[in-house]
Amino acid sequence: MRKVFLCIASLCLGFGAFAQDNEAEAALAAMGSTAYWNNWKTNYELWDSYWDVDDQTTNVQVLKGLSPANGIEFESSSITDGTSYKISYSGEVLVAESNKKAQYEKFGIRWQYWDGECENYQKVNPITGQKWTNDCHKVAKGYSVDFSEPANRLVRFQYQLVSTVDDPSIRVDLWDVKGRKASVSDGSTVVSHIKTIVETNQQYLPNDEDSWHWFEGAFCDEGEDELSEGFDTYSWTIGDICDQAYWWNGVNFTINGEGYQAPSDVKLKLDLAHIIGLEFYVNDEETSGKSTLYIKNLVMGNDITRNTDASDQTEFKPLAAPTIQAAEVEIVEGVVYSKGNIIVTNILGQPVKSGSKQLNIANLPEGIYFIQTAEGTVKFAK
């Protein structure tokens, strides 16, 4: 009797638009955009609570091992349509090839996923504040990094950048468990992202350690001399990348074709205790140019001056597969069985192997794959 391994069909989801029902549409239409934001400003805590999610992530101080080979999730419209970034990976190295056509084109990575069959990411309707029917909402799983204390707000990675642009820059934005992203600066007092002019290479040399440069930046509170002094012994500069109160005010959504963009005087806070991803911009102020960014050894949190004990540092592990009870795919000793065609893709949706009725996947490299069969699609970690 053969030993059978059954995978339940799974689906990986990212932050999306609001799940909207007729009640929400009617409520917002009756209220109007101006009234909606005025209510948010006058009762911030109440309205902000409508964005609460069922956060079941593992919250850590320092997260390491963030690599595509370990199952990091990618998100970007420019990846999907292929207009701006082509994302691939080689082992532990993330490769982002940019062919820019506009300013501020970006790609994102995250170490959190959504689990559940609902369409709702918030616990309640973010417009009316009422619970969804049957209280149905998705659950956030994976990891989140605690940036509550300014001294922990570090982002570090090694990179190589091959670029045709003079003085290219890399911009890094934070991303919280509610789906908010640090994206907007407010005059000279609030800077919600790190942007640094970086070094370039003439060619990519993966095995030459001298060709790998460190990108090291801090999201910190302005005027924190103690924090700055703590990093003076390292060959990098914090500069004035700081926050004083608010990190984000870029919310927007659409109902019935009408856009609702938060006005500049509505200040919304990131959930700094639960950072679940980053967004990257390469040469973000340029409207054209070709660049290829290579990233490895990404670390979230302060592993330089604190949390140096190994027990305080969490190694990222492949994201578990959220499941939808839909179909079963049979895998026996590295062989996939199906009634029809079988297609295996990597986490970027690129086909890596295919066959009909049975397919041996035992020789695939370690990583995260999607197996598409007549019985359903499963996410498979090898």
N, C-alpha and C positions, 0 to 999 in steps of 0.2 A: 504494500500500500504506500503510495507516494505521499511525501509530506507536502502540503499545499500552503502557500502564503497568500492570503487574500488582502488586496488593497481596496479600500473604499474610495470611490470617486471623490476627488477633491478639487477645490478651487481656491486660488490665491487672489485676494482682493486688496486694493489700496484705498486710501482716502478718496472719496468721490464727492459728487454734488449731494446736496441734501436729498434725502428721501422725502418726497412731497406728496401729500394727499389733498383731497378736495378741501378739507377743513383748513389746512395751512394756506392754500392758495386764496381761499375766500377771506381768511382773517387778514392776510397781508394786503390783499387788494383793497379791503375796506379801510385798513389802517393807513396805508400809504407809506412810501419809503421814508419820508421825513419824520413822520410820527413814530415809525418803527425805531429809528436811530435815536430820536429824542428820548423815547422810553428807556432805551438801553443806557443812555448817558445819565438819566436821573435815577435809575435803579440798577446800577451796574451789576452788583452781585447776583440779583435775582435773574436778570436776563442772561448773564454769563453762565449761570447754572444750567440753562437749557442746553448748553453744549457738553454737559457731562457725559462721559462714556463709561462703559463697564470695563474698567482698567484692571486686568488680571495679569499684567506684565510682571516680570521679575525685576525689581528696582535695584540697581547696583550703583556703586561709586565710580568704578573704573571698568570699562569694557574694552577688551582687546580681541585680536583674532578676527576682525571684521573684514572678511574677504569674500569674493564671489564664490570661491571653492567651498566655503562654509555655508553658503545659502543666503547671502545678503540679497535683499529684494531691491529691484530697480523700479523707478517711476519717472516718467517724463513723456509728455505728448510728442516731444521732438525725437524721442527714441522710437515711439510707436510708428510715427509717420516717416521716420528716417530723414527728416529735412535738416536737422541740426547736429545730432549726436548719433554716432554708431558706437554702441557699447558692446564690448566683448571682454574676455578675460583669459589669462594664461596662468593656470595654477592660482597662486595667491595674489596675482597682479590684476587690478582693474584697468582696462584700457578704454578711454573715452576719446573717440576721434571726432573732432568738431569741424564742421564746414559751415561757418556762421553766415546768416542772411539778415540778422537783426540784432539789436542790443538785448542784453539780459536773457539770452537763451540758456536753459539750465537742464540739469538732470539730477535726480535724487536717488539716494540709497537709504534703506531703513532696516532696522533690526526688530521690527514688530510686524505682526500680521493680524488680520481680522478673522474671527471664527464665528460661524453661525449662518443660518439660512435667511435671515431678515434682510431688508433693504436699508435698515436704519442704523446709522453709526452712533447717534446720540441716544441716550436713554429716553429722552422725551422729545416731542416736536420742538425744534429750536425756534419756532415762530410763536406757537401758542402756549408752550410750556406744559402741555398735556401729555400724559403717557401714550405711547403708541398702542394700537389695538393688541390685546393680549400681552402688553408690555414686552413686545418683541424687538430686540436690538442685538447687534453684533457684539462680540466680546474681543477686547484687545489682548493679545497674547504675545509672547516673545520676551523682549527685554526693554527696559527704559533706563536712562542714565540720570542720576540725580545731580542737577546743576543748581540746587537751591543756594549753596554757599558759593560766593564769587570765587573763592580759592580753588574750586573744583571745575571751573568753566574753561577747560582746556580742550583744544582739538589739535591732534598731532598726526602727521603721516609723512611718509617719504614719497617723493615724486620725481619723475623725469618729465619734462615738457619740451616737445619738439614743435616749434611754432614759426610761422612766417610773419608774425606781428611784432612790431617794435615794443619793448617794455610791456610784455603781456602780464596780466594779473589773474589771480585766482580769487574768487569770492566764495565764502562759505556761509550759509544760513542755517540756523537751527530750526527744528521741526518737532512739535510737541504731540502728545498722545491724542489731543483733541483735533489734530489735523492742521493746526496753525503753524505758520512759518514766519520766522523773522525776515521781514522784507522791506521795511520802510524806515528811513531815517527822518528825524524831526528837527530841522534846523541844525544847530551846532551842538545840541545837548544830548541827543539820543542817537546812537549808532547801533543798529540792530544786527550788524553782520561784520565779518572780518573780510577785508579785501587787501591783498598784499601783492606788490610787484614781485615777480618770481624769476628765478634763473631759467635759462633755456639751454638745451643741448642741440648740437647739430644732428645727432642721430641717437636712436635708442640703444643703450648698451645695458641689457638686463643683468649681466653678470659682473659689471664693473661697479663696485660699491662706491667709488669716488664720483660716479655719475649720478648717484641718488642724492637728492637734496631734501632737507627737512622743511616741511611747512609746519610751523608751530605758532599758534595764535591763542589768545585768551579773550573770552567774553567776560569783562570785569566791571566793577563799579569805579567810576571816575574818582581820582584822587586817593585811591587806596595805595599809599606809599609802601605799606608793609608788603602788600602783594607784589608790587613792582620790584621792590628790593629783593624779594625772595627769588626772583628770576634773573637778577643781574649777572649771575655767574654763568648763565647759559647764553649761547650765541644767537639770541633772537630778541626781538623788541615787542613789547606789548603795545606801545603807542597809546592812543586814546580810544581804543575799541572798548566802549563802556556802555552800561545802561544806568539810568538814574531812576526810572520808574517803570517804563513801559517798553515792551520789546516788539510789538507787532500791531499794526492797524490796517491790515490789508484784506479784511473779509469782503467777499462779494459772492453773490449767487443770483440765479435767474429764475423767475417764475412767470410763466406765460409770455416769454419773450422779453420781459422787462428786467433790466439789471438793477441790482441793489448793492451799491458800493458804499462801504463805510466812509463817511466824510472825515476829513483830516482831523477834526476836533474830537473824534471818538477814539479813545485810546484803549486798546485791548491788550491784556497781558498774556504772554506765553506761560504755559504750565512748566516752569523751570525744573520742577522736581521730576518730570517725566519726559525727557527728551528721547525721541524714538528714531530720529533720522537727521540727515543733513541734505541740503541742496547745494550743488556746485555750479558756479558760472566760470567759464574760461574766457578771458578777454572780454569782460562783460560790457565795457563801454564801446567796443568796436562793433561795426555793422557788417564786417566781412573779415575773412582771414581763415587760414587753416591751422589747426593745432591738434596735437595728440597728447593727451595727458595720461600718464601711467602712475598709479597709486598703489602703495603697499604699506603694511604695518600701520594701519589706522588705529588710533587709540582715542577713545572718548573719556574725558575725566583726567584728573591730575595724578599721574603716576610718576611725577618728577620730584616734587617736594612733599608729597603726602601719599598715603596709601601705598607705600612701597613694599609692604609685606605682601607676599604672594597670596595670602588668604584674603586680602582685601581687593584683589584684582580678579575679575571674572572673565574667563575665556568664552567668547561667543561660540555657540554650538549651532549646527544647522537648525533652521526653524522647523518646528514640527508641522505636519501637514494638517491644516483645518479640513474638516470633512463635511461632505454633503451626502446624506443617505440616499444615493441614487442608483448605483450599480457597483458590481464587484468585478475586479480584474484579477485573473489568476496568474501568479508568478511562482514557478516551481524550479528551485535550484538554479536561479539565474535565467530562466526561460519564461517569456511571456506567452500565454496562450489566449487565442481569441477566435471568434467565428469569422472575422474578416481581416482587414488591413490593420497593421500596427505601425504607429509613427512615434518615435522618441525625440523629444526636443529638449534643449537645455533651458535654463531659467530665463533666457532672453528670447525664447520662442524659435530658436534656430534648430532645424532638423539635424540630428546627429546619427540616426539609424532608423531603418524601416524594414518591414517585411510583411508577410501574409500568414495568418493563422498561428504561427509561432515564431518567436524572435529571441535569440540569445543575447542578453545584455550583460552577461557576467564580466565581459572584458572592457566595459565602459570605465573611464577614470572616475575617481571619487567625486561626488558633486550632487547637485539637485537636478532632477529631470522630471518632465511631464510625459506620461505614457498615454497616448491616445489610441483607443480601440473601439470596436463596435459596441462594447459593453459600457463604455464610459471613459473618462479621463482621470488619471490619478497622478498625484505628486509623489515622487519616489526619491528617497535619499539613499545614496549608495556609499 
